[in-house]
Amino acid sequence: MGNASNLQVAGFNSHIEMGSPEGKPVIESHDASYSGSVSVKRNMLSIDGVLEILGRRVIWNRVMISIKIAILSDKINLLIPCGPLAILVDHLTDHHGWVFFLSLLGIIPLAERLGWATEQLAFYTGPTVGGLLNATFGNATELIISMYAMKHGMLRVVQQSLLGSILSNMLLVLGCAFFSGGIIHHKKEQVFNKSNAVMSSGLLLMAVMGLLFPAVLQFTHTELHFGKSELALSRFSSCIMLIAYGAYLFFQLTSQRNTYSPISEEASQDTESSDDDEESPDITKLESIIWLAILTLIISILSEYLVNTIEGASVALNIPIAFISVILLPIVGNAAEHASAIMFAMKDKLDISLGVAIGSSTQISMFAIPFCVVVGWIIGRPLDLNFQLFETATLFMTVLVVAFMLQDGTANYFKGLMLIFCYLIVAASFFVHVDPQSIQDKPSKP
């Protein structure tokens, strides 16, 4: 027994020395695995830190590339510093003429970049929605200027600037598009979708009807309630025009899928295949939305300085307010439409040019003007559709001229030249036109 017990003790001791599952070597192996997991976690943390730094660098590089594409890719952007310079001149001096002139120059590249950002977003939305976006954001500058002018009680500036936008789009922008497209493609006759043009002309005539009746009512002194019937009729007509424009949008988006596409099936297939190879967006969808928001904000800031100095600039430069409102302001606001319409016409895409120019005029007449009347109704500004007889007659003749130009569905450089000459006649008319209500239309109470 003693020998057996000694053998068991010896065996137990040797078992401990060699390492049992409960011995020290197991503890040492546990320490090794723990230290290994710690080192793995440290490596993962260091990798996460490197990835975070790399992610920040990628984002920063993308931001710089986007700024370079948006700001430094066009020579017209050399005018952008005029905006901050206008703000500086306004704070340091009282020269309203210089502030107005610099603000005007500063808004031109911003309006053009707004149209560029809209075109970038249109790559992701399709031709129909893209055409509507072009018309909408192309008119954002005019709408912003009108809101600030209404805020300051300059109701005639609101009316005349919106009227000038319609005239500028229908005569100057469309005329330049027809002229440039006709010069480039002089060996063939350019065609466009006549049915869409006729529908847009019908909407413009409806807008003329809405503006004509309040003017005639006031001119003939046949109001049932003097001073109230004209305003009530304007507000009622504005609501009807907004409903009609909403129905027009619904009809376009549901029934007219190819409104902004070429008229020929074969031509559309060819141009779509070539466009897929040649044209692609320069920035992403998110970047397009961000740039739209930034540019709209900057234009809003400059528009306030522009509106505040209109009357001072009229006196300093000896230019009628009517000419500033109808001619100068819309040329600035229509910079995006002007560039887009000419570019598409030179590429033989007249349907898109018409969608930009005529579509923009339709949106201003059927949406922007009634919208301003309703907003003025809400905030207590008595804005109406009585644009006075001179302005209404000018609009009526413009719509008739353009409707006759579009009735056959063809375009050439001579038609464009006639539209440009018509715009020059309109500009000269407003240069010698004195509007007695331009300055005296401010309400007594803010």
VOROLUM-823635 format. One record per residue (C-alpha): residue number from 1; x, y, z; residue in one letter. Coordinates in steps of 0.05 Angstrom, whole numbers, padded with zeros to 5 digits. Each point is the difference from the previous one (the first is absolute). Layout:
BEGIN
(pt NUM; (X; Y; Z); 'A') ...
//
This chain:
BEGIN
(pt 1; (00000; 00000; 00000); 'M') (pt 2; (00055; 00048; 00017); 'G') (pt 3; (00034; -00012; -00067); 'N') (pt 4; (-00066; 00010; -00036); 'A') (pt 5; (-00013; 00065; 00037); 'S') (pt 6; (00070; 00024; -00015); 'N') (pt 7; (-00010; -00015; -00073); 'L') (pt 8; (-00066; 00039; 00000); 'Q') (pt 9; (00033; 00060; 00033); 'V') (pt 10; (00058; -00003; -00049); 'A') (pt 11; (-00048; -00006; -00058); 'G') (pt 12; (-00041; 00059; 00027); 'F') (pt 13; (00062; 00043; 00007); 'N') (pt 14; (00024; -00018; -00070); 'S') (pt 15; (-00069; 00015; -00026); 'H') (pt 16; (00003; 00070; 00030); 'I') (pt 17; (00069; 00012; -00027); 'E') (pt 18; (-00019; -00021; -00070); 'M') (pt 19; (-00061; 00045; 00001); 'G') (pt 20; (-00072; -00019; 00013); 'S') (pt 21; (-00063; 00035; -00024); 'P') (pt 22; (00000; 00036; 00067); 'E') (pt 23; (00074; 00018; 00000); 'G') (pt 24; (00040; 00062; -00014); 'K') (pt 25; (00011; -00012; -00074); 'P') (pt 26; (-00075; 00006; -00012); 'V') (pt 27; (00001; 00068; 00035); 'I') (pt 28; (00058; 00022; -00043); 'E') (pt 29; (-00036; -00020; -00063); 'S') (pt 30; (-00061; 00040; 00022); 'H') (pt 31; (00044; 00062; 00011); 'D') (pt 32; (00028; -00009; -00070); 'A') (pt 33; (-00069; -00003; -00032); 'S') (pt 34; (-00023; 00062; 00038); 'Y') (pt 35; (00061; 00040; -00020); 'S') (pt 36; (-00011; -00023; -00072); 'G') (pt 37; (-00072; 00025; 00000); 'S') (pt 38; (00023; 00066; 00028); 'V') (pt 39; (00051; 00008; -00055); 'S') (pt 40; (-00054; -00018; -00052); 'V') (pt 41; (-00046; 00053; 00029); 'K') (pt 42; (00056; 00051; -00002); 'R') (pt 43; (00014; -00018; -00073); 'N') (pt 44; (-00075; 00007; -00016); 'M') (pt 45; (-00001; 00068; 00035); 'L') (pt 46; (00060; 00023; -00039); 'S') (pt 47; (-00031; -00025; -00065); 'I') (pt 48; (-00065; 00037; 00017); 'D') (pt 49; (00040; 00063; 00013); 'G') (pt 50; (00036; -00006; -00066); 'V') (pt 51; (-00066; -00013; -00036); 'L') (pt 52; (-00031; 00061; 00034); 'E') (pt 53; (00058; 00044; -00021); 'I') (pt 54; (-00003; -00027; -00071); 'L') (pt 55; (-00076; 00010; -00001); 'G') (pt 56; (00009; 00072; 00021); 'R') (pt 57; (00052; 00011; -00053); 'R') (pt 58; (-00045; -00031; -00053); 'V') (pt 59; (-00058; 00044; 00021); 'I') (pt 60; (00044; 00062; 00001); 'W') (pt 61; (00028; -00016; -00068); 'N') (pt 62; (-00070; -00011; -00027); 'R') (pt 63; (-00022; 00067; 00028); 'V') (pt 64; (00059; 00035; -00032); 'M') (pt 65; (-00014; -00034; -00067); 'I') (pt 66; (-00073; 00020; 00004); 'S') (pt 67; (00019; 00072; 00015); 'I') (pt 68; (00050; 00000; -00057); 'K') (pt 69; (-00052; -00026; -00049); 'I') (pt 70; (-00055; 00047; 00023); 'A') (pt 71; (00040; 00064; 00009); 'I') (pt 72; (00063; -00004; -00041); 'L') (pt 73; (-00025; -00035; -00063); 'S') (pt 74; (-00033; 00059; -00035); 'D') (pt 75; (00029; 00068; -00018); 'K') (pt 76; (-00065; 00036; 00018); 'I') (pt 77; (00014; -00018; 00073); 'N') (pt 78; (00053; 00055; -00001); 'L') (pt 79; (-00060; 00046; 00016); 'L') (pt 80; (-00015; -00035; 00066); 'I') (pt 81; (00044; 00048; 00042); 'P') (pt 82; (-00046; 00056; -00023); 'C') (pt 83; (-00051; -00025; 00051); 'G') (pt 84; (00043; 00008; 00063); 'P') (pt 85; (00027; 00065; -00030); 'L') (pt 86; (-00072; 00027; -00005); 'A') (pt 87; (-00012; -00016; 00074); 'I') (pt 88; (00066; 00034; 00018); 'L') (pt 89; (-00016; 00063; -00041); 'V') (pt 90; (-00070; 00003; 00031); 'D') (pt 91; (00029; -00001; 00071); 'H') (pt 92; (00055; 00050; -00015); 'L') (pt 93; (-00034; 00050; -00047); 'T') (pt 94; (-00069; 00025; -00022); 'D') (pt 95; (00011; -00010; -00074); 'H') (pt 96; (-00064; -00039; -00017); 'H') (pt 97; (00017; -00001; -00074); 'G') (pt 98; (00065; -00038; 00012); 'W') (pt 99; (-00033; -00048; 00050); 'V') (pt 100; (-00056; -00015; -00049); 'F') (pt 101; (00049; -00010; -00058); 'F') (pt 102; (00046; -00045; 00040); 'L') (pt 103; (-00058; -00041; 00028); 'S') (pt 104; (-00027; -00008; -00071); 'L') (pt 105; (00068; -00025; -00024); 'L') (pt 106; (00008; -00046; 00061); 'G') (pt 107; (-00068; -00034; -00011); 'I') (pt 108; (00014; -00016; -00073); 'I') (pt 109; (00051; -00057; 00012); 'P') (pt 110; (-00040; -00025; 00060); 'L') (pt 111; (-00063; -00005; -00043); 'A') (pt 112; (00040; -00037; -00054); 'E') (pt 113; (00029; -00048; 00052); 'R') (pt 114; (-00070; -00012; 00027); 'L') (pt 115; (-00020; -00023; -00070); 'G') (pt 116; (00063; -00043; -00003); 'W') (pt 117; (-00016; -00034; 00066); 'A') (pt 118; (-00071; -00012; -00024); 'T') (pt 119; (00026; -00033; -00064); 'E') (pt 120; (00045; -00044; 00043); 'Q') (pt 121; (-00060; -00022; 00041); 'L') (pt 122; (-00040; -00011; -00064); 'A') (pt 123; (00048; -00056; -00019); 'F') (pt 124; (-00029; -00041; 00058); 'Y') (pt 125; (-00074; 00018; -00010); 'T') (pt 126; (-00013; -00011; -00075); 'G') (pt 127; (-00018; 00049; -00056); 'P') (pt 128; (-00071; 00020; 00021); 'T') (pt 129; (00015; 00014; 00073); 'V') (pt 130; (00067; 00030; -00021); 'G') (pt 131; (-00035; 00049; -00046); 'G') (pt 132; (-00047; 00020; 00056); 'L') (pt 133; (00058; 00008; 00048); 'L') (pt 134; (00035; 00044; -00051); 'N') (pt 135; (-00060; 00045; -00005); 'A') (pt 136; (-00012; 00001; 00076); 'T') (pt 137; (00071; 00016; 00024); 'F') (pt 138; (00012; 00044; -00061); 'G') (pt 139; (-00055; 00045; 00028); 'N') (pt 140; (00024; -00004; 00071); 'A') (pt 141; (00040; 00065; -00007); 'T') (pt 142; (-00060; 00039; -00025); 'E') (pt 143; (-00045; -00028; 00055); 'L') (pt 144; (00051; 00017; 00054); 'I') (pt 145; (00007; 00071; -00026); 'I') (pt 146; (-00076; 00006; -00002); 'S') (pt 147; (-00007; -00024; 00072); 'M') (pt 148; (00050; 00052; 00025); 'Y') (pt 149; (-00032; 00055; -00041); 'A') (pt 150; (-00069; -00019; 00027); 'M') (pt 151; (00029; 00000; 00071); 'K') (pt 152; (00022; 00072; -00011); 'H') (pt 153; (-00068; 00019; -00030); 'G') (pt 154; (00027; 00011; -00071); 'M') (pt 155; (-00060; -00032; -00034); 'L') (pt 156; (00012; 00030; -00068); 'R') (pt 157; (00071; -00028; 00000); 'V') (pt 158; (-00030; -00068; 00014); 'V') (pt 159; (-00049; 00006; -00058); 'Q') (pt 160; (00049; 00029; -00050); 'Q') (pt 161; (00058; -00048; 00016); 'S') (pt 162; (-00045; -00061; -00009); 'L') (pt 163; (-00028; 00030; -00064); 'L') (pt 164; (00070; 00013; -00024); 'G') (pt 165; (00019; -00072; 00013); 'S') (pt 166; (-00056; -00024; -00045); 'I') (pt 167; (00020; 00049; -00055); 'L') (pt 168; (00074; -00017; 00007); 'S') (pt 169; (-00012; -00075; -00004); 'N') (pt 170; (-00049; 00003; -00058); 'M') (pt 171; (00037; 00051; -00043); 'L') (pt 172; (00074; 00003; 00019); 'L') (pt 173; (00014; -00070; 00025); 'V') (pt 174; (-00042; -00036; -00053); 'L') (pt 175; (00025; 00048; -00054); 'G') (pt 176; (00073; -00013; 00017); 'C') (pt 177; (-00013; -00075; 00002); 'A') (pt 178; (-00033; 00001; -00069); 'F') (pt 179; (00054; 00045; -00028); 'F') (pt 180; (00060; -00040; 00027); 'S') (pt 181; (-00032; -00066; -00019); 'G') (pt 182; (-00017; 00025; -00069); 'G') (pt 183; (00071; 00025; -00012); 'I') (pt 184; (00032; -00066; 00022); 'I') (pt 185; (-00050; -00044; -00037); 'H') (pt 186; (-00010; 00046; -00060); 'H') (pt 187; (00000; -00058; -00050); 'K') (pt 188; (-00065; -00029; 00028); 'K') (pt 189; (-00064; 00024; 00031); 'E') (pt 190; (-00006; -00011; 00075); 'Q') (pt 191; (-00065; -00030; 00024); 'V') (pt 192; (-00034; -00006; 00068); 'F') (pt 193; (-00063; -00030; 00030); 'N') (pt 194; (-00055; 00047; -00024); 'K') (pt 195; (-00054; -00028; 00046); 'S') (pt 196; (00039; 00017; 00063); 'N') (pt 197; (00014; 00070; -00025); 'A') (pt 198; (-00074; 00012; -00015); 'V') (pt 199; (-00019; -00024; 00069); 'M') (pt 200; (00050; 00047; 00033); 'S') (pt 201; (-00026; 00058; -00044); 'S') (pt 202; (-00071; -00015; 00024); 'G') (pt 203; (00023; 00004; 00072); 'L') (pt 204; (00034; 00066; -00014); 'L') (pt 205; (-00063; 00028; -00031); 'L') (pt 206; (-00038; -00022; 00062); 'M') (pt 207; (00050; 00039; 00042); 'A') (pt 208; (-00010; 00061; -00045); 'V') (pt 209; (-00075; -00006; 00012); 'M') (pt 210; (00011; -00001; 00075); 'G') (pt 211; (00043; 00064; -00005); 'L') (pt 212; (-00044; 00035; -00052); 'L') (pt 213; (-00067; 00001; 00036); 'F') (pt 214; (00023; 00036; 00063); 'P') (pt 215; (00036; 00052; -00042); 'A') (pt 216; (-00061; 00012; -00044); 'V') (pt 217; (-00045; 00002; 00061); 'L') (pt 218; (00043; 00055; 00031); 'Q') (pt 219; (00009; 00038; -00066); 'F') (pt 220; (-00074; 00001; -00017); 'T') (pt 221; (-00020; 00018; 00072); 'H') (pt 222; (-00054; -00054; 00001); 'T') (pt 223; (00015; -00031; 00067); 'E') (pt 224; (-00060; -00020; 00042); 'L') (pt 225; (00037; 00020; 00064); 'H') (pt 226; (00053; 00052; -00016); 'F') (pt 227; (00069; -00021; 00025); 'G') (pt 228; (-00024; -00069; 00022); 'K') (pt 229; (-00028; -00037; -00060); 'S') (pt 230; (00066; 00003; -00038); 'E') (pt 231; (00039; -00030; 00058); 'L') (pt 232; (-00053; -00053; 00013); 'A') (pt 233; (-00001; -00020; -00073); 'L') (pt 234; (00076; -00004; 00000); 'S') (pt 235; (00001; -00046; 00060); 'R') (pt 236; (-00055; -00045; -00028); 'F') (pt 237; (00035; -00004; -00068); 'S') (pt 238; (00066; -00016; 00034); 'S') (pt 239; (-00030; -00059; 00036); 'C') (pt 240; (-00029; -00026; -00066); 'I') (pt 241; (00067; 00009; -00035); 'M') (pt 242; (00036; -00039; 00055); 'L') (pt 243; (-00050; -00057; -00006); 'I') (pt 244; (00008; 00001; -00076); 'A') (pt 245; (00076; -00002; 00005); 'Y') (pt 246; (-00005; -00059; 00049); 'G') (pt 247; (-00044; -00037; -00050); 'A') (pt 248; (00050; 00017; -00055); 'Y') (pt 249; (00057; -00031; 00041); 'L') (pt 250; (-00041; -00062; 00014); 'F') (pt 251; (-00016; -00007; -00073); 'F') (pt 252; (00073; 00008; -00020); 'Q') (pt 253; (00026; -00050; 00051); 'L') (pt 254; (-00053; -00053; -00016); 'T') (pt 255; (-00018; 00008; -00073); 'S') (pt 256; (00058; 00035; -00035); 'Q') (pt 257; (00059; -00045; 00015); 'R') (pt 258; (00042; 00027; -00057); 'N') (pt 259; (-00015; 00075; 00007); 'T') (pt 260; (00074; 00018; 00003); 'Y') (pt 261; (00024; -00054; -00048); 'S') (pt 262; (00013; 00008; -00075); 'P') (pt 263; (-00059; -00005; -00046); 'I') (pt 264; (00024; -00058; -00043); 'S') (pt 265; (00003; -00071; 00028); 'E') (pt 266; (00063; -00017; -00039); 'E') (pt 267; (00033; 00066; 00017); 'A') (pt 268; (-00016; -00011; 00074); 'S') (pt 269; (00032; -00068; -00001); 'Q') (pt 270; (00062; 00026; -00034); 'D') (pt 271; (00007; 00060; 00046); 'T') (pt 272; (-00013; -00042; 00062); 'E') (pt 273; (00055; -00049; -00020); 'S') (pt 274; (00048; 00056; -00016); 'S') (pt 275; (-00018; 00038; 00064); 'D') (pt 276; (00013; -00063; 00041); 'D') (pt 277; (00070; -00002; -00029); 'D') (pt 278; (00017; 00073; 00003); 'E') (pt 279; (-00039; 00033; 00057); 'E') (pt 280; (00004; -00020; 00073); 'S') (pt 281; (-00010; 00038; 00065); 'P') (pt 282; (00060; 00036; 00029); 'D') (pt 283; (-00023; -00006; 00072); 'I') (pt 284; (-00043; -00047; 00041); 'T') (pt 285; (-00074; 00007; 00014); 'K') (pt 286; (00012; 00021; 00072); 'L') (pt 287; (00051; 00052; -00022); 'E') (pt 288; (-00050; 00028; -00050); 'S') (pt 289; (-00052; 00009; 00055); 'I') (pt 290; (00051; 00033; 00047); 'I') (pt 291; (00023; 00048; -00054); 'W') (pt 292; (-00072; 00019; -00017); 'L') (pt 293; (-00011; 00017; 00074); 'A') (pt 294; (00065; 00040; 00006); 'I') (pt 295; (-00010; 00039; -00064); 'L') (pt 296; (-00073; 00016; 00017); 'T') (pt 297; (00022; 00027; 00068); 'L') (pt 298; (00055; 00044; -00030); 'I') (pt 299; (-00047; 00027; -00053); 'I') (pt 300; (-00050; 00016; 00055); 'S') (pt 301; (00052; 00042; 00037); 'I') (pt 302; (00021; 00039; -00062); 'L') (pt 303; (-00073; 00009; -00022); 'S') (pt 304; (-00014; 00041; 00063); 'E') (pt 305; (00057; 00048; -00016); 'Y') (pt 306; (-00024; 00003; -00073); 'L') (pt 307; (-00072; 00018; 00019); 'V') (pt 308; (00021; 00051; 00053); 'N') (pt 309; (00040; 00040; -00051); 'T') (pt 310; (-00048; -00001; -00060); 'I') (pt 311; (-00029; 00069; 00013); 'E') (pt 312; (00068; 00030; 00017); 'G') (pt 313; (00030; -00030; -00062); 'A') (pt 314; (-00057; 00028; -00042); 'S') (pt 315; (00015; 00070; 00024); 'V') (pt 316; (00076; -00008; -00003); 'A') (pt 317; (00002; -00031; -00069); 'L') (pt 318; (-00059; 00040; -00027); 'N') (pt 319; (-00036; -00063; -00023); 'I') (pt 320; (-00075; -00011; 00009); 'P') (pt 321; (-00019; -00051; 00053); 'I') (pt 322; (-00045; -00034; -00052); 'A') (pt 323; (00061; -00013; -00045); 'F') (pt 324; (00040; -00027; 00059); 'I') (pt 325; (-00057; -00046; 00021); 'S') (pt 326; (-00022; -00025; -00068); 'V') (pt 327; (00067; -00004; -00037); 'I') (pt 328; (00061; -00001; 00047); 'L') (pt 329; (-00025; -00045; 00056); 'L') (pt 330; (-00028; -00055; -00045); 'P') (pt 331; (00063; -00003; -00042); 'I') (pt 332; (00038; -00017; 00064); 'V') (pt 333; (-00052; -00050; 00023); 'G') (pt 334; (-00005; -00034; -00068); 'N') (pt 335; (00075; -00012; -00007); 'A') (pt 336; (-00010; -00074; 00014); 'A') (pt 337; (-00057; -00008; -00050); 'E') (pt 338; (00038; 00041; -00051); 'H') (pt 339; (00062; -00044; 00002); 'A') (pt 340; (-00040; -00066; 00003); 'S') (pt 341; (-00047; 00018; -00057); 'A') (pt 342; (00057; 00021; -00046); 'I') (pt 343; (00041; -00062; 00017); 'M') (pt 344; (-00057; -00048; -00015); 'F') (pt 345; (-00018; 00036; -00064); 'A') (pt 346; (00072; -00006; -00025); 'M') (pt 347; (-00005; -00075; 00014); 'K') (pt 348; (-00064; -00003; -00042); 'D') (pt 349; (-00044; -00013; 00061); 'K') (pt 350; (-00052; 00054; -00011); 'L') (pt 351; (-00053; -00036; 00041); 'D') (pt 352; (00044; 00009; 00062); 'I') (pt 353; (00014; 00073; -00019); 'S') (pt 354; (-00075; 00012; -00006); 'L') (pt 355; (-00011; -00036; 00066); 'G') (pt 356; (00050; 00047; 00033); 'V') (pt 357; (-00022; 00066; -00032); 'A') (pt 358; (-00075; -00009; -00010); 'I') (pt 359; (-00006; -00045; 00061); 'G') (pt 360; (00033; 00053; 00043); 'S') (pt 361; (-00048; 00054; -00027); 'S') (pt 362; (-00059; -00046; 00013); 'T') (pt 363; (00023; -00012; 00071); 'Q') (pt 364; (00009; 00073; 00015); 'I') (pt 365; (-00067; 00020; -00029); 'S') (pt 366; (-00041; -00058; 00027); 'M') (pt 367; (00037; -00012; 00066); 'F') (pt 368; (00048; 00055; 00022); 'A') (pt 369; (-00047; 00059; -00012); 'I') (pt 370; (-00062; -00032; 00032); 'P') (pt 371; (00044; -00027; 00057); 'F') (pt 372; (00025; 00071; 00015); 'C') (pt 373; (-00072; 00025; 00000); 'V') (pt 374; (-00021; -00054; 00050); 'V') (pt 375; (00062; 00013; 00044); 'V') (pt 376; (-00015; 00074; -00001); 'G') (pt 377; (-00072; -00017; 00020); 'W') (pt 378; (00027; -00040; 00060); 'I') (pt 379; (00051; 00052; 00024); 'I') (pt 380; (-00046; 00060; -00013); 'G') (pt 381; (00031; 00028; -00064); 'R') (pt 382; (-00054; 00020; -00050); 'P') (pt 383; (00035; -00029; -00062); 'L') (pt 384; (-00048; -00010; -00058); 'D') (pt 385; (00001; -00023; -00072); 'L') (pt 386; (-00010; 00071; -00027); 'N') (pt 387; (00067; 00010; -00035); 'F') (pt 388; (-00026; 00064; -00032); 'Q') (pt 389; (-00021; 00007; -00072); 'L') (pt 390; (00070; 00013; -00030); 'F') (pt 391; (00031; -00062; 00031); 'E') (pt 392; (-00060; -00045; -00014); 'T') (pt 393; (-00002; 00021; -00073); 'A') (pt 394; (00074; -00015; -00007); 'T') (pt 395; (-00010; -00070; 00029); 'L') (pt 396; (-00060; -00013; -00045); 'F') (pt 397; (00038; 00019; -00063); 'M') (pt 398; (00060; -00041; 00021); 'T') (pt 399; (-00042; -00063; 00010); 'V') (pt 400; (-00033; 00010; -00068); 'L') (pt 401; (00067; 00009; -00036); 'V') (pt 402; (00030; -00062; 00033); 'V') (pt 403; (-00063; -00042; -00013); 'A') (pt 404; (00003; 00017; -00074); 'F') (pt 405; (00075; -00018; -00001); 'M') (pt 406; (-00013; -00068; 00030); 'L') (pt 407; (-00061; -00021; -00038); 'Q') (pt 408; (00036; -00038; -00056); 'D') (pt 409; (00048; -00039; 00045); 'G') (pt 410; (00063; 00024; -00035); 'T') (pt 411; (00056; 00048; 00019); 'A') (pt 412; (00056; 00037; -00036); 'N') (pt 413; (00047; 00057; 00013); 'Y') (pt 414; (-00046; 00052; -00032); 'F') (pt 415; (-00056; -00015; 00049); 'K') (pt 416; (00050; 00007; 00056); 'G') (pt 417; (00023; 00067; -00028); 'L') (pt 418; (-00071; 00026; -00003); 'M') (pt 419; (-00012; -00020; 00073); 'L') (pt 420; (00064; 00036; 00021); 'I') (pt 421; (-00021; 00063; -00038); 'F') (pt 422; (-00069; -00003; 00033); 'C') (pt 423; (00035; -00001; 00068); 'Y') (pt 424; (00042; 00060; -00018); 'L') (pt 425; (-00064; 00038; -00017); 'I') (pt 426; (-00030; -00020; 00067); 'V') (pt 427; (00064; 00023; 00036); 'A') (pt 428; (-00001; 00067; -00035); 'A') (pt 429; (-00074; 00009; 00017); 'S') (pt 430; (00012; -00010; 00074); 'F') (pt 431; (00061; 00046; -00001); 'F') (pt 432; (-00045; 00058; -00020); 'V') (pt 433; (-00059; -00023; 00042); 'H') (pt 434; (-00014; 00037; 00065); 'V') (pt 435; (-00039; -00039; 00051); 'D') (pt 436; (-00028; 00047; 00053); 'P') (pt 437; (-00015; -00057; 00048); 'Q') (pt 438; (00071; -00027; 00003); 'S') (pt 439; (00020; 00040; 00061); 'I') (pt 440; (-00068; 00020; 00029); 'Q') (pt 441; (-00023; -00071; 00010); 'D') (pt 442; (00030; -00011; 00069); 'K') (pt 443; (-00053; -00009; 00054); 'P') (pt 444; (00000; 00047; 00059); 'S') (pt 445; (00005; -00056; 00051); 'K') (pt 446; (00054; -00054; -00005); 'P') 
//
